[in-house]
Amino acid sequence: MINDETKSLTIPKGFLNHLAMLTIGTTRGILHAKTENTSFNTFVVPAINLSDLIHEDAVIRLI
């Protein structure tokens, strides 16, 4: 949501969490695909619980 009075953009923490989960999942998939037919492909990259990392909405000041 854009606030014209304070000239800032607020991104809700739920949406940030969703974007972070998509990013982590995509990264895990890319690593799996790029390490195909190598010894690194046998390593398991664990999923990360991101709900503990993002505690509040992000506020970005606009210029």
C-alpha positions in Angstrom: 0.0 0.0 0.0 1.3 3.4 -0.9 1.0 6.2 1.6 1.1 9.6 -0.1 1.5 11.5 3.2 4.7 9.8 4.3 5.7 8.9 0.7 6.3 5.3 1.6 5.4 1.9 0.3 4.3 -0.8 2.8 4.6 -4.4 1.9 2.7 -6.8 4.3 4.8 -9.5 6.0 2.6 -12.2 4.7 3.4 -11.2 1.1 7.1 -10.9 1.9 7.0 -14.4 3.4 5.3 -15.8 0.3 7.9 -14.2 -2.0 10.7 -15.5 0.2 9.3 -19.0 0.1 9.0 -18.9 -3.7 12.6 -17.7 -3.9 14.0 -20.4 -1.7 12.0 -23.1 -3.4 13.2 -21.9 -6.8 16.8 -21.8 -5.7 16.6 -25.3 -4.3 15.2 -26.5 -7.7 17.9 -24.7 -9.7 20.6 -26.2 -7.5 19.2 -29.6 -8.0 19.0 -29.2 -11.7 22.4 -27.7 -12.1 24.2 -30.3 -10.1 22.7 -33.2 -12.0 25.2 -36.0 -12.7 27.6 -34.7 -10.1 28.4 -35.8 -6.6 26.8 -32.6 -5.2 23.4 -33.8 -6.4 23.3 -36.4 -3.5 23.2 -33.6 -0.9 19.8 -32.7 0.5 19.2 -28.9 0.8 16.7 -28.6 3.6 13.6 -26.4 3.5 13.8 -23.3 5.7 10.9 -22.0 7.9 10.9 -18.4 6.9 8.0 -17.4 9.1 10.5 -17.0 12.0 12.6 -14.6 10.0 10.1 -12.0 8.8 8.5 -10.3 11.8 7.0 -7.1 10.4 5.9 -5.3 7.3 8.5 -3.7 5.1 8.3 0.0 4.8 10.1 1.5 1.8 10.5 5.3 1.6 9.8 6.7 -1.9 11.7 9.6 -3.2 
